[in-house]
Structure formats: C-alpha cells, structure tokens
Amino acid sequence: MHRDSALGVRYRQSTGKDNDCEKHAELRLFFQSDPLAVRRALESILSGLDHLRLSQDDCGTVELVLAEVMNNIVEHAYAGERSGIIEMRILNDGDGLACMVIDDGLPMPDGNPPMGKEHDLSCPREDLPEGGFGWALIRELARDLGYEREEGRNRLTFRLDVRRTILTS
C-alpha cells in the first residue's frame, strides 16, 4: 500500500485468484473538504488511473463527475464553517469504475441525491443560469447511483462506464 502524505492517498491492489492487478486495483484517497484539496485529489485520481490507459473522453468523464460530486460535498455537505474529510474509493472491477464517496457532512435533502435541473439554454448568453447543472450531469454520466446515510456519514456510490484504450503499434 502506498500513501501520499500530502493528500492521504493510498493505492492498494487486491489479490484475487486471477491475480489480475489491473482488473482489481483500488484507489483510495482521504482529503480535506476544501476546493484546493479537491483539485489536488482530482490530479491524484487521474494519475492513479493512468495505468488503465483510459481514452481522453473517458478521462474527461471521470474528472467531470468526480469534480461535481466532490465540489457538491464541499459546498453543501460541509457548508459554511463546517469542514471535514472526504474519502474517495475507486475500484476498477473490469466493468468500469465502481466509485464510493464518504463524508461526515450534512445529509442530502430528503435523503436522496438531487435530480438536477433542466435549464432552457436557448436564451442570450448573459441570461444563462450559473448553477444547477451538476446533478443533472452526474445522473447523465454515471449509473447505479446510490445514497445512504448511516451513523452520521454520507455514502454515495455510482459506476462510471469507462474502457481501457487498446494500444496498437
């Protein structure tokens, strides 16, 4: 297991009967709930997934969804003067990336992830809305979205359908 002292990043490879490390590699990060730490965590995640040789589009999807999830935690779960730790677990299980995000912040409204807002984008640029796209994007790009609150902790789970890029020479 490797641990990055600045971010609390741990890399662990599961040992299974098939011993396929790339197929069962888990990336686990612990970081503070602030925007700079989220930015560093995203860099570490993309670096930690580099061995999968994801396509540029898949890397963009991973970065976009994880950024939206983590920034929502910073902005809403740890709103105001609250701060805390965010734990991110990403498992490459051969069927994409299984993601779990855990925090000790405030619970989601009504005990469920928001649906996201649909906006009319056919208006002049200066009239475009500034927020409310995050959960709509998350729901569009992720699957198997789940949420539970247990013992004062939020646990969000989802799957990202990404495929390894096959390199040919």
Order of alpha helices (4+ residues) and beta strands (2+ residues): beta-beta-beta-alpha-alpha-beta-beta-alpha-beta-beta
